[in-house]
């Protein structure tokens, strides 16, 4: 009986949490709907007197608004991509792993399993990155999201304002959403500012539209400041080919920690998010290139560089010994003199 009550309570709490998780999205949607009403009706149709100015304002506003709403929709409803089946432990491997009580044997078992997978990152202690909740070996740049209760490929962060986990499948859309949000707020602020001044000076009659225009400028400026900071930060992350998690915690490779392990250069870093087709960089169509399970790394990129590949390899054994012998004999002769 108690167990039944506990299960029912747990299910009820999960349901409440799911409902409450949509509250931030609902707040954003309500603010956007109000801004649409205030700008289109109270500003353009009521306050602005020039017909030409009305037409220009409305055309530009709706062009920005469409892309803003489109990218926001894609950020919310593009599901996070999870690792495919080959990264999950088989039933037999799972049983062996769970029944093994010695940590060093478990560690070796994961190492043996990871040899068959394109996995090059490790934990801080050098062990294979394993998720004991999803029972899988984590691909590079993959992390477990406690809110979504799943492992997410190239996870950046969980964003409550879109009620979704931002990762490989929707990071491009999220960046576009930030860009169009900044543009949306900037456009509203710049076009409303002159009428804000007119209301402030009393050049326009004090009607209901005055409240909407004044508050519209305040809200646009407030959101613009916060969004431009967030967008600037993510632009810096893209230029370095980092995620938010990697910026706070340096990824560890088989060769050791390397904060620029995925940095391929400015242009290639951008292409890793937006793709090679520049025509689609501003349009929320198509995801980032690749499968999200493996990524080109700086070390591999340098080893495949034709300029570096043409260099003569160092003879580590005989040549180093000969050089050290010559230097030692030279120092001894110098001391005798």
FENWODA-V583321 format. One line per field, one symbol per residue. burial: b if it has 24 or more other ideal C-beta (glycine too) atoms within 12 Angstrom, else e. Layout:
burial->???
//
This chain:
burial->eeeeeeeeeeeeeeeeeeeeeeeebeebeebbeebbebbbebbbeebbeeeeeeeebbeebeebbebbbbbbbbbbebebbbbeeebebeeebeeebeeeeeeeebeebbeebbeebbbbbbbeeeebbbbeebbbbbbbbbbbbebbebbbbbbbbbbebbbbbbbbbbbbbbbbbbbbbbbbbbbbbebbeebbeebeeeeeeeeebbebbbbbbebbeebbeebbebbeebeebbbbbbbbbbeeeebebbeeeeeebbbbeeebbbbbbbeeeeeeeeebeebbebebbbbbbbeeeeeeeeeeeeeeeeeeeeeeeeeeeeeeeeeeeeeee
//
